[in-house]
Amino acid sequence: MTDERWQKLIETMEDDHRIESRATENLEGRPGTIERLIIKTPVGRFRLSRTTEPKRLAEKALYSKRGSSTVRVQTIYDETEQIHVFTVENFSPATQEWVRLDPAHFTL
């Protein structure tokens, strides 16, 4: 999902007064952010998430040949290219948890 489509979706939800909460968090242990919207619809509550992170180019293992040495993994990211992942989750009142919806079940 592009930045423009994401902003248009947020504006549409704000105009309809469907947004319950909106939050942006940093990803743990790697660069990038995740933006979450919790919206109310007649069908139920949904959580829309958009993760933005730099494209991962390579992972390099750094180690020593000495006994009992530790291995460190260095990840190399692209500074210009970003990856965006969009997910939709539905709140299940029975289990009190968010359940990720499979895009294959959507029909147009």
C-alpha positions as CSV (number, residue, x, y, z in Angstrom):
1,M,0.0,0.0,0.0
2,T,1.4,3.4,-1.0
3,D,1.8,6.3,1.3
4,E,-1.0,8.2,-0.5
5,R,-3.5,5.3,-0.3
6,W,-2.7,4.9,3.4
7,Q,-3.3,8.6,4.1
8,K,-6.5,8.5,2.1
9,L,-7.7,5.5,4.1
10,I,-7.0,7.3,7.4
11,E,-8.8,10.4,6.2
12,T,-11.8,8.4,5.1
13,M,-12.0,6.6,8.5
14,E,-11.6,10.0,10.3
15,D,-14.4,11.5,8.3
16,D,-16.7,8.6,9.2
17,H,-15.6,8.9,12.9
18,R,-14.7,5.2,13.0
19,I,-11.2,5.4,14.5
20,E,-11.0,4.3,18.1
21,S,-7.3,4.7,18.5
22,R,-4.2,5.4,16.4
23,A,-0.6,4.6,17.4
24,T,2.9,4.5,15.9
25,E,5.6,2.3,17.4
26,N,9.2,1.6,16.5
27,L,10.1,-2.0,15.6
28,E,12.2,-3.8,18.1
29,G,15.7,-4.7,17.2
30,R,15.6,-3.3,13.7
31,P,14.9,0.0,11.9
32,G,11.3,0.8,10.9
33,T,7.9,1.7,12.3
34,I,4.5,0.2,12.6
35,E,1.4,2.3,12.5
36,R,-1.9,0.9,13.8
37,L,-5.5,2.0,13.6
38,I,-8.3,0.4,15.6
39,I,-11.6,1.1,13.9
40,K,-15.2,0.3,14.7
41,T,-17.5,-1.0,12.0
42,P,-21.0,-2.5,12.1
43,V,-19.3,-5.9,11.6
44,G,-17.0,-5.5,14.6
45,R,-13.6,-4.0,15.6
46,F,-10.7,-4.2,13.2
47,R,-7.0,-3.4,13.6
48,L,-5.3,-2.1,10.5
49,S,-1.5,-2.2,10.6
50,R,1.1,-0.8,8.2
51,T,4.7,-1.7,8.8
52,T,7.4,0.4,7.1
53,E,11.0,-0.8,7.1
54,P,14.1,-0.5,4.9
55,K,14.7,-3.4,2.4
56,R,17.0,-6.0,3.8
57,L,20.0,-6.5,1.4
58,A,22.0,-9.1,3.2
59,E,22.9,-10.8,6.5
60,K,26.5,-11.5,7.4
61,A,27.6,-13.8,10.2
62,L,30.6,-12.4,12.2
63,Y,32.5,-15.1,14.2
64,S,35.9,-16.2,15.4
65,K,37.4,-19.6,15.0
66,R,38.3,-19.7,18.7
67,G,36.4,-22.2,20.9
68,S,33.3,-20.9,22.8
69,S,33.3,-17.7,20.7
70,T,30.0,-16.0,20.0
71,V,28.5,-15.4,16.6
72,R,27.0,-12.0,15.7
73,V,24.8,-11.4,12.7
74,Q,25.1,-8.1,11.0
75,T,22.1,-7.1,8.8
76,I,22.7,-4.7,5.9
77,Y,19.7,-2.5,4.9
78,D,19.1,-0.4,1.8
79,E,19.1,3.3,2.6
80,T,16.7,4.3,-0.2
81,E,14.2,1.5,-0.7
82,Q,11.3,1.0,1.8
83,I,9.1,-2.0,2.2
84,H,5.4,-1.6,3.4
85,V,3.3,-4.5,4.7
86,F,-0.4,-4.0,5.3
87,T,-2.4,-6.4,7.6
88,V,-5.9,-6.5,8.9
89,E,-6.9,-8.2,12.1
90,N,-10.4,-8.8,13.6
91,F,-11.1,-8.7,17.3
92,S,-12.6,-11.9,18.6
93,P,-14.7,-11.3,21.7
94,A,-14.7,-15.0,22.6
95,T,-10.9,-15.3,22.9
96,Q,-10.2,-11.6,23.6
97,E,-7.5,-11.7,21.0
98,W,-6.8,-10.1,17.5
99,V,-7.1,-12.7,14.7
100,R,-5.3,-12.0,11.5
101,L,-7.6,-12.1,8.4
102,D,-6.4,-14.1,5.4
103,P,-6.5,-12.0,2.2
104,A,-7.5,-15.1,0.2
105,H,-11.0,-15.0,1.9
106,F,-11.8,-11.5,0.5
107,T,-13.9,-11.3,-2.6
108,L,-14.4,-8.4,-4.9
